[in-house]
Amino acid sequence: MIRRTVLPALTVVAALSLAACGGSGENAPPQTVRVERASVSSGVDSSGSVSALGATNLGFATAGQLTSVRVKVGDRVEPGEVLATIDDFQARQALKQAQAGLAGQEAQYRQTKDGTQVGGAQDSLNAAASVVSATQRQVDATLRADDQAIAAARAAVPQAEAGLAQAQAQAAAAQSGCVGPYAAAPAAPCQSITVAQYAVLQAQQGVQQAQQALVQAKQKRDVDAAAGKLQVASARQGQVSAQNGLDSASASRPNSLDAAAAAVDNARTQVEIARRNVENTTLRAPAAGTVSALNGAEGEYLSPSTGTSALAPGSDATIPGAAQAAGAAAGAAGAAASPTRPGGTQFLVLQNVAEFQVVAPFQEVDAAKIVPQQSTVVSLDAIPERSFAGTVLAVAPSGTALGGSIEYYVTMALTDTDPRIRDGQSARATVVTATSDKLSVPNSALRREGSRTVATVLESDGRQTSTPVTTGLAGADRTEILGGLAEGQQVVIGGGPS
């Protein structure tokens, strides 16, 4: 790449003596120019390329076989227009699977929402409470019956004791009537002693049985009371378990609903992803533009698109040659040479061919002088008969290693247009870095004498006087004069005093 810096050029003109040897003749009048105010400019220049504004690399998000290509290179397309399609069989099957998964999760959510776990747990708790009440009533009834049996057994004891006393009295009477000085005759009453004694034995047994029945009645009540407590405790444990079941079901229901709802949301997301994958099997134009590169034919297989555009500083235009340079580097790394394809490895490149910018790299010493809004002059090899005015848009904030030096890309907008301008055309851009409208003279009116810069002033009487001058900004054809000359003076071009 050729780079130049427009440096101040002072034309050093040696004083020529026009004396003729061995002859005579008049000197021709010197050529002069007037010292006047004129624009002086200097700048830096570099070679670059024209770049279409808004070039976009397009491709498919997933690999697939091209089923249709509906555009050709050079076609103008509108936003949303279908450019190409790939086989969508797998994508549609994946969408069906995702939709089936969503239906299953929605059914699970409805089942959770309409579930009877809480109602069933409440019914179990109510039943357990009823069991506790019934058990308590049964125990209470049993204990009341036991108390009645105890009361009856307790009442039977005095009755048995009274019968024993009566039997004992009768036995005593029989004994007294049969034995002693006053014993009655005949001796028949004595025969009743055995009967009375037997009655006493019977009465004694009755007392023992009554006492034993009382003890048994009390023992039965104790046993029934203990058993009743155990039954009530067991029923209450069932009630506690039922209450715990209700609490667990009530507490877990919101979480179960949230989990089911989250599963539904996740399934919906999978459906949207699958639907987007189906949509991505159709490539549409994101904006209006012209197809500038197309690398693929119907039936061929494409890899997922991963290429991106290297954008120029402050612009949507791409850095010229970035994709081709990347492709060349990849080919060199693989030790295989291959021709550069338009658009690099991209399936399709869409460009806005109605607006162009110039992108050029400048050496770091030159880039330091460039700022946005500076004027530029651009010449194109393809259109040599004219130049194009422009403006600096932006300077890259970081350098790029090119050809062993650090350079900075500069983006320049063209303010002039021409239908012959094309993306990728070679361009030479000059950025005007300084201007002056003070006194100036052509560079050919100045020369160096030792360490001084001098000009030859033509006086009104025809004399030529060498005058030291102080110069300022030096341009390609004129130099600013800061001192030594006055406006209106005539200075000699290309010569000095004779």
C-alpha positions as a printed NumPy array, in Angstrom:
array([[  0.   ,   0.   ,   0.   ],
       [  1.412,   3.398,  -0.951],
       [  1.27 ,   6.181,   1.594],
       [  2.451,   9.751,   1.185],
       [  2.61 ,  12.754,   3.429],
       [  2.194,  16.102,   1.712],
       [  5.276,  17.901,   3.017],
       [  6.17 ,  21.56 ,   2.579],
       [  8.044,  21.965,  -0.7  ],
       [ 10.26 ,  24.91 ,  -1.191],
       [ 11.485,  25.248,  -4.726],
       [ 15.134,  26.155,  -4.501],
       [ 15.948,  28.19 ,  -7.536],
       [ 19.598,  29.144,  -8.175],
       [ 20.19 ,  32.676,  -9.432],
       [ 20.921,  32.572, -13.099],
       [ 23.216,  35.068, -14.792],
       [ 22.119,  35.923, -18.298],
       [ 25.337,  37.686, -19.386],
       [ 26.284,  36.689, -22.918],
       [ 29.919,  35.773, -23.636],
       [ 31.427,  37.7  , -26.478],
       [ 28.078,  39.288, -27.347],
       [ 25.606,  41.848, -26.149],
       [ 21.842,  41.774, -25.593],
       [ 19.098,  42.841, -23.17 ],
       [ 17.954,  40.589, -20.313],
       [ 14.394,  39.277, -20.551],
       [ 12.1  ,  40.795, -17.879],
       [ 11.754,  38.545, -14.794],
       [  8.511,  36.677, -14.145],
       [  6.879,  37.94 , -10.956],
       [  3.847,  37.363,  -8.827],
       [  2.073,  39.59 ,  -6.351],
       [  2.225,  38.962,  -2.615],
       [ -1.427,  38.501,  -1.654],
       [ -3.823,  36.775,   0.662],
       [ -4.654,  33.315,  -0.632],
       [ -5.658,  29.997,   0.888],
       [ -2.861,  27.667,   1.89 ],
       [ -3.573,  24.108,   2.965],
       [ -1.59 ,  21.048,   3.968],
       [ -2.608,  17.522,   4.757],
       [ -1.845,  13.831,   4.834],
       [ -2.882,  11.181,   2.376],
       [ -3.246,   7.439,   2.082],
       [ -4.638,   4.764,  -0.193],
       [ -7.851,   2.94 ,   0.673],
       [-11.065,   1.683,  -0.862],
       [-14.661,   2.658,  -1.417],
       [-17.038,   0.847,   0.95 ],
       [-20.801,   0.641,   0.539],
       [-22.713,   1.848,   3.591],
       [-24.592,  -0.92 ,   5.409],
       [-23.068,  -4.102,   3.967],
       [-24.513,  -7.132,   5.778],
       [-23.297, -10.742,   5.842],
       [-26.278, -13.088,   5.76 ],
       [-26.632, -16.811,   6.332],
       [-28.644, -19.447,   8.197],
       [-28.485, -19.981,  11.94 ],
       [-28.326, -23.76 ,  11.529],
       [-26.74 , -26.08 ,   9.006],
       [-28.927, -27.486,   6.264],
       [-29.454, -28.279,   2.611],
       [-30.47 , -25.42 ,   0.355],
       [-33.937, -26.095,  -1.017],
       [-34.295, -22.82 ,  -2.899],
       [-32.269, -19.728,  -3.839],
       [-34.584, -16.964,  -5.016],
       [-32.127, -14.148,  -5.824],
       [-29.09 , -13.562,  -7.977],
       [-26.081, -11.316,  -7.628],
       [-27.113,  -7.774,  -8.521],
       [-30.785,  -8.223,  -7.577],
       [-32.414,  -5.443,  -5.605],
       [-34.411,  -6.749,  -2.626],
       [-36.837,  -5.172,  -0.179],
       [-37.127,  -5.7  ,   3.594],
       [-38.702,  -9.067,   4.434],
       [-38.239, -10.508,   0.95 ],
       [-37.419, -14.242,   0.915],
       [-33.856, -14.807,  -0.282],
       [-33.368, -18.564,   0.212],
       [-34.616, -21.571,   2.195],
       [-33.086, -24.735,   3.663],
       [-34.696, -28.101,   4.451],
       [-37.027, -27.613,   7.432],
       [-37.974, -31.264,   8.159],
       [-35.996, -31.615,  11.378],
       [-37.026, -28.174,  12.569],
       [-40.725, -28.958,  12.076],
       [-40.408, -32.305,  13.857],
       [-38.706, -30.582,  16.757],
       [-41.586, -28.097,  16.843],
       [-44.118, -30.929,  17.052],
       [-42.195, -32.51 ,  19.914],
       [-42.081, -29.214,  21.751],
       [-45.809, -28.678,  21.238],
       [-46.535, -32.194,  22.554],
       [-44.367, -31.489,  25.584],
       [-46.296, -28.286,  26.193],
       [-49.624, -30.137,  26.016],
       [-48.362, -32.675,  28.567],
       [-47.195, -29.977,  30.972],
       [-50.492, -28.119,  30.646],
       [-52.365, -31.35 ,  31.476],
       [-50.105, -31.875,  34.495],
       [-50.844, -28.335,  35.633],
       [-54.595, -28.868,  35.357],
       [-54.283, -32.122,  37.283],
       [-52.368, -30.36 ,  40.03 ],
       [-54.804, -27.463,  40.078],
       [-57.875, -29.71 ,  40.222],
       [-56.277, -32.278,  42.565],
       [-58.231, -33.561,  45.611],
       [-55.294, -33.919,  47.962],
       [-56.388, -31.064,  50.218],
       [-60.065, -32.036,  50.13 ],
       [-59.234, -35.677,  50.772],
       [-56.972, -34.74 ,  53.657],
       [-59.769, -32.609,  55.129],
       [-62.212, -35.501,  54.815],
       [-59.708, -37.803,  56.523],
       [-59.334, -35.306,  59.338],
       [-63.094, -35.061,  59.765],
       [-63.403, -38.863,  59.823],
       [-60.582, -39.126,  62.36 ],
       [-62.31 , -36.568,  64.574],
       [-65.523, -38.596,  64.346],
       [-63.631, -41.746,  65.322],
       [-62.212, -39.949,  68.358],
       [-65.683, -38.828,  69.413],
       [-67.223, -42.274,  68.857],
       [-64.394, -43.995,  70.711],
       [-64.758, -41.603,  73.619],
       [-68.503, -42.202,  73.748],
       [-68.004, -45.971,  73.674],
       [-65.431, -45.806,  76.464],
       [-67.68 , -43.563,  78.523],
       [-70.626, -45.98 ,  78.051],
       [-68.483, -48.95 ,  79.038],
       [-67.263, -47.179,  82.162],
       [-70.818, -46.207,  83.113],
       [-71.877, -49.836,  82.774],
       [-68.905, -50.858,  84.899],
       [-69.856, -48.273,  87.525],
       [-73.406, -49.655,  87.603],
       [-72.053, -53.184,  87.961],
       [-69.841, -52.058,  90.842],
       [-72.761, -50.346,  92.502],
       [-74.866, -53.482,  92.149],
       [-72.041, -55.662,  93.463],
       [-71.466, -53.278,  96.34 ],
       [-75.214, -53.384,  97.222],
       [-75.229, -57.2  ,  97.051],
       [-72.555, -57.493,  99.737],
       [-74.715, -56.088, 102.638],
       [-77.61 , -58.176, 101.452],
       [-75.451, -61.296, 101.545],
       [-74.102, -60.301, 104.925],
       [-77.695, -59.797, 106.233],
       [-78.67 , -63.225, 104.916],
       [-75.619, -64.686, 106.679],
       [-76.588, -63.037, 109.934],
       [-80.116, -64.34 , 109.627],
       [-78.859, -67.838, 108.861],
       [-76.493, -67.693, 111.796],
       [-79.372, -66.555, 114.072],
       [-81.544, -69.382, 112.902],
       [-78.743, -71.824, 113.447],
       [-78.223, -70.499, 116.935],
       [-81.921, -70.789, 117.72 ],
       [-81.967, -74.326, 116.498],
       [-78.989, -75.122, 118.621],
       [-80.478, -73.62 , 121.752],
       [-83.801, -75.453, 121.317],
       [-82.173, -78.795, 121.005],
       [-79.554, -78.714, 123.776],
       [-79.93 , -77.884, 127.557],
       [-82.232, -78.334, 130.505],
       [-84.959, -76.651, 128.674],
       [-84.669, -78.741, 125.556],
       [-88.002, -79.43 , 124.047],
       [-89.219, -82.899, 123.428],
       [-89.463, -84.656, 121.287],
       [-86.03 , -84.127, 119.675],
       [-87.338, -83.165, 116.259],
       [-86.031, -79.577, 116.454],
       [-82.506, -80.912, 116.863],
       [-82.76 , -82.383, 113.473],
       [-82.981, -78.822, 112.002],
       [-79.495, -77.895, 113.224],
       [-77.898, -79.484, 110.219],
       [-80.216, -77.586, 107.935],
       [-79.474, -74.285, 109.689],
       [-75.753, -74.866, 109.549],
       [-76.023, -75.621, 105.844],
       [-77.937, -72.371, 105.412],
       [-75.151, -70.559, 107.244],
       [-72.59 , -72.076, 104.89 ],
       [-74.693, -71.038, 101.935],
       [-74.998, -67.505, 103.292],
       [-71.246, -67.335, 103.864],
       [-70.642, -68.411, 100.299],
       [-73.115, -65.755,  99.149],
       [-71.172, -63.091, 101.061],
       [-67.903, -64.271,  99.52 ],
       [-69.428, -64.351,  96.069],
       [-70.849, -60.826,  96.533],
       [-67.486, -59.55 ,  97.719],
       [-65.727, -61.324,  94.856],
       [-68.229, -59.896,  92.35 ],
       [-67.505, -56.423,  93.721],
       [-63.771, -56.953,  93.315],
       [-64.253, -58.305,  89.79 ],
       [-66.495, -55.384,  88.89 ],
       [-63.839, -52.953,  90.078],
       [-61.112, -54.846,  88.229],
       [-63.198, -54.843,  85.056],
       [-63.69 , -51.089,  85.322],
       [-59.969, -50.579,  85.73 ],
       [-59.284, -52.734,  82.693],
       [-62.002, -51.017,  80.642],
       [-60.724, -47.6  ,  81.707],
       [-57.163, -48.462,  80.638],
       [-58.378, -49.975,  77.378],
       [-60.602, -46.95 ,  76.789],
       [-57.67 , -44.573,  77.257],
       [-55.643, -46.595,  74.768],
       [-58.469, -46.571,  72.232],
       [-59.011, -42.838,  72.613],
       [-55.274, -42.17 ,  72.362],
       [-55.076, -44.293,  69.208],
       [-58.044, -42.453,  67.694],
       [-56.493, -39.112,  68.562],
       [-53.199, -40.205,  66.975],
       [-55.152, -40.933,  63.822],
       [-56.638, -37.447,  64.086],
       [-53.153, -35.921,  64.47 ],
       [-51.927, -37.869,  61.435],
       [-54.915, -36.682,  59.44 ],
       [-54.225, -33.079,  60.548],
       [-50.588, -33.417,  59.49 ],
       [-51.712, -34.773,  56.15 ],
       [-54.014, -31.788,  55.691],
       [-51.281, -29.333,  56.686],
       [-48.821, -30.985,  54.297],
       [-51.289, -31.01 ,  51.423],
       [-52.263, -27.389,  52.083],
       [-48.634, -26.265,  52.296],
       [-47.45 , -28.172,  49.232],
       [-50.336, -27.169,  46.971],
       [-49.03 , -23.637,  46.15 ],
       [-45.54 , -25.024,  45.514],
       [-46.94 , -27.8  ,  43.371],
       [-48.941, -25.266,  41.382],
       [-45.866, -23.032,  40.994],
       [-43.752, -25.968,  39.847],
       [-46.414, -27.066,  37.381],
       [-46.8  , -23.495,  36.089],
       [-43.01 , -23.176,  35.706],
       [-42.926, -26.424,  33.746],
       [-45.641, -25.029,  31.454],
       [-43.652, -21.811,  30.943],
       [-40.519, -23.785,  30.14 ],
       [-42.443, -25.918,  27.655],
       [-43.838, -22.762,  26.013],
       [-40.287, -21.417,  25.716],
       [-39.2  , -24.622,  24.007],
       [-42.09 , -24.245,  21.582],
       [-41.058, -20.658,  20.791],
       [-37.453, -21.741,  20.257],
       [-38.581, -24.544,  17.955],
       [-40.903, -22.174,  16.095],
       [-38.052, -19.686,  15.664],
       [-35.838, -22.482,  14.333],
       [-38.506, -23.245,  11.747],
       [-38.649, -19.572,  10.797],
       [-34.853, -19.477,  10.535],
       [-34.969, -22.05 ,   7.742],
       [-36.195, -19.156,   5.582],
       [-33.677, -16.364,   4.988],
       [-35.271, -12.938,   4.586],
       [-33.752,  -9.587,   3.759],
       [-33.376,  -7.52 ,   6.96 ],
       [-33.344,  -4.281,   4.958],
       [-33.465,  -3.011,   1.425],
       [-30.28 ,  -3.54 ,  -0.534],
       [-28.532,  -5.179,  -3.465],
       [-27.152,  -8.713,  -3.47 ],
       [-23.398,  -8.28 ,  -3.95 ],
       [-22.234, -11.846,  -3.246],
       [-23.895, -15.263,  -3.3  ],
       [-22.068, -18.479,  -2.404],
       [-24.424, -21.441,  -2.669],
       [-26.728, -23.249,  -5.066],
       [-29.887, -25.289,  -4.55 ],
       [-29.088, -28.753,  -3.205],
       [-25.81 , -27.781,  -1.588],
       [-25.238, -28.048,   2.151],
       [-24.48 , -24.958,   4.229],
       [-22.798, -24.633,   7.599],
       [-24.216, -22.311,  10.281],
       [-23.344, -18.708,   9.538],
       [-20.764, -17.316,  11.954],
       [-19.181, -14.499,   9.958],
       [-19.479, -10.896,  11.054],
       [-18.645,  -7.611,   9.378],
       [-15.565,  -5.627,  10.402],
       [-17.092,  -2.142,  10.6  ],
       [-15.141,   1.008,   9.87 ],
       [-14.796,   3.614,  12.654],
       [-17.991,   5.582,  13.292],
       [-19.863,   3.964,  10.417],
       [-21.948,   1.04 ,   9.187],
       [-19.552,   0.628,   6.279],
       [-17.144,  -2.321,   6.39 ],
       [-13.369,  -2.159,   6.389],
       [-12.412,  -3.078,   2.799],
       [-10.728,  -6.433,   2.378],
       [-11.208,  -7.634,   5.972],
       [-13.131, -10.762,   4.967],
       [-10.746, -11.586,   2.156],
       [ -7.765, -11.1  ,   4.451],
       [ -9.277, -13.488,   6.982],
       [ -9.895, -16.055,   4.247],
       [ -6.35 , -15.721,   2.963],
       [ -4.95 , -16.181,   6.478],
       [ -7.052, -19.31 ,   6.941],
       [ -5.847, -20.702,   3.615],
       [ -2.227, -20.029,   4.522],
       [ -2.671, -21.736,   7.888],
       [ -4.039, -24.812,   6.11 ],
       [ -1.185, -24.791,   3.582],
       [ -3.731, -24.658,   0.788],
       [ -4.124, -21.942,  -1.814],
       [ -7.617, -21.024,  -2.943],
       [ -9.062, -18.159,  -4.935],
       [-10.771, -15.428,  -2.983],
       [-14.54 , -15.736,  -3.151],
       [-16.746, -12.64 ,  -3.221],
       [-18.112, -12.189,   0.276],
       [-15.526, -14.559,   1.76 ],
       [-17.214, -17.591,   3.296],
       [-20.601, -15.893,   3.658],
       [-23.606, -17.37 ,   1.893],
       [-24.958, -13.982,   0.874],
       [-23.876, -10.353,   1.214],
       [-26.419,  -7.546,   1.005],
       [-25.233,  -3.99 ,   0.361],
       [-26.663,  -0.517,   0.214],
       [-25.211,   0.65 ,  -3.098],
       [-26.816,   4.084,  -2.92 ],
       [-24.374,   5.554,  -0.38 ],
       [-20.618,   5.093,  -0.147],
       [-17.772,   6.01 ,   2.14 ],
       [-14.014,   5.778,   1.802],
       [-12.022,   3.822,   4.382],
       [ -8.235,   4.121,   4.451],
       [ -5.469,   3.305,   6.95 ],
       [ -3.122,   6.143,   7.964],
       [  0.269,   5.817,   9.593],
       [  0.246,   6.722,  13.261],
       [  2.145,  10.008,  12.779],
       [ -0.414,  11.095,  10.186],
       [ -3.45 ,   9.767,  12.056],
       [ -2.516,  11.927,  15.043],
       [ -3.303,  15.002,  12.91 ],
       [ -6.725,  13.807,  11.773],
       [ -9.946,  14.71 ,  13.599],
       [-13.626,  14.418,  12.584],
       [-15.14 ,  17.067,  10.301],
       [-11.864,  17.779,   8.488],
       [-12.248,  18.156,   4.73 ],
       [-10.954,  15.501,   2.373],
       [-10.261,  15.198,  -1.327],
       [-10.689,  11.715,  -2.808],
       [ -9.551,  10.469,  -6.196],
       [-10.621,   7.134,  -7.655],
       [ -8.564,   5.061, -10.064],
       [-11.769,   4.085, -11.848],
       [-12.777,   7.737, -12.397],
       [ -9.453,   9.537, -12.983],
       [-10.898,  12.651, -14.595],
       [-12.396,  14.1  , -11.404],
       [-11.986,  14.22 ,  -7.646],
       [-14.592,  13.964,  -4.906],
       [-15.019,  16.157,  -1.843],
       [-15.601,  14.511,   1.509],
       [-15.489,  14.837,   5.277],
       [-13.769,  12.819,   7.988],
       [-16.356,  10.894,   9.998],
       [-14.208,   9.083,  12.563],
       [-10.719,   7.832,  13.382],
       [-10.227,   4.36 ,  14.864],
       [ -9.359,   4.574,  18.582],
       [ -6.939,   1.654,  18.31 ],
       [ -4.309,   0.76 ,  15.769],
       [ -4.051,  -2.191,  13.404],
       [ -0.797,  -3.868,  12.407],
       [ -0.493,  -3.59 ,   8.606],
       [  2.668,  -4.322,   6.682],
       [  4.867,  -4.145,   9.78 ],
       [  3.602,  -0.764,  10.964],
       [  0.768,   0.435,  13.179],
       [ -1.948,   2.22 ,  11.247],
       [ -5.327,   3.675,  12.093],
       [ -8.404,   3.336,   9.902],
       [-10.152,   6.59 ,   8.998],
       [-13.696,   6.743,   7.639],
       [-14.563,   9.538,   5.198],
       [-18.007,  10.392,   3.855],
       [-18.28 ,  11.435,   0.204],
       [-20.269,  14.612,  -0.319],
       [-20.054,  14.225,  -4.108],
       [-21.739,  11.357,  -5.923],
       [-21.278,   9.633,  -9.244],
       [-23.191,   6.659, -10.688],
       [-19.875,   5.053, -11.609],
       [-18.802,   4.626,  -7.965],
       [-18.692,   0.977,  -6.909],
       [-17.97 ,  -0.833,  -3.677],
       [-14.331,  -1.884,  -3.404],
       [-12.89 ,   0.668,  -5.873],
       [ -9.354,   1.839,  -5.112],
       [ -9.212,   5.343,  -3.694],
       [ -6.595,   7.859,  -2.658],
       [ -7.688,  10.243,   0.046],
       [ -6.055,  13.461,   1.193],
       [ -7.156,  14.847,   4.551],
       [ -6.696,  18.601,   4.917],
       [ -5.154,  19.026,   8.367],
       [ -4.373,  22.779,   8.332],
       [ -5.462,  25.874,   6.346],
       [ -4.522,  29.563,   6.287],
       [ -5.882,  32.651,   4.524],
       [ -2.967,  34.986,   5.321],
       [ -0.341,  36.427,   2.974],
       [  1.26 ,  33.785,   0.812],
       [  3.378,  33.344,  -2.281],
       [  3.957,  30.422,  -4.644],
       [  6.586,  27.989,  -3.442],
       [  8.656,  28.785,  -6.534],
       [  9.125,  32.353,  -5.258],
       [ 11.169,  31.163,  -2.27 ],
       [ 14.658,  29.761,  -2.035],
       [ 17.145,  28.817,   0.628],
       [ 20.322,  30.76 ,   1.277],
       [ 22.199,  29.032,   4.014],
       [ 19.888,  28.84 ,   6.986],
       [ 17.567,  31.54 ,   5.672],
       [ 14.572,  31.528,   3.396],
       [ 14.617,  34.48 ,   1.036],
       [ 12.493,  35.954,  -1.722],
       [ 13.567,  38.281,  -4.535],
       [ 11.52 ,  41.48 ,  -4.503],
       [ 11.199,  43.461,  -7.724],
       [ 11.43 ,  47.132,  -6.732],
       [  9.536,  49.873,  -8.524],
       [ 12.783,  51.072, -10.191],
       [ 13.43 ,  47.624, -11.618],
       [ 15.991,  46.542,  -9.053],
       [ 15.813,  43.027,  -7.575],
       [ 16.43 ,  42.761,  -3.845],
       [ 16.939,  39.514,  -1.882],
       [ 14.747,  39.757,   1.202],
       [ 14.735,  37.293,   4.117],
       [ 11.216,  36.123,   4.941],
       [  9.524,  34.28 ,   7.795],
       [  7.312,  31.443,   6.578],
       [  4.412,  29.665,   8.159],
       [  2.179,  26.932,   6.813],
       [  3.561,  25.324,   3.658],
       [  1.175,  23.746,   1.225],
       [  1.58 ,  21.818,  -1.985],
       [  1.886,  24.947,  -4.14 ],
       [  1.909,  27.991,  -1.813],
       [  3.591,  29.002,   1.445],
       [  2.262,  31.319,   4.129],
       [  4.342,  34.495,   4.746],
       [  4.497,  35.649,   8.351],
       [  7.072,  38.437,   7.903],
       [  9.49 ,  40.108,   5.505],
       [  7.021,  40.857,   2.716],
       [  4.077,  43.2  ,   2.416],
       [  0.841,  42.726,   0.577],
       [  1.077,  44.002,  -3.006],
       [  4.842,  43.555,  -3.443],
       [  6.069,  41.795,  -6.561],
       [  8.361,  38.807,  -6.069],
       [ 10.379,  37.021,  -8.708],
       [  9.463,  33.446,  -9.547],
       [ 12.281,  31.045, -10.184],
       [ 15.137,  33.518,  -9.952],
       [ 16.991,  36.185,  -8.034],
       [ 18.711,  39.514,  -8.604],
       [ 20.759,  39.735, -11.774]])
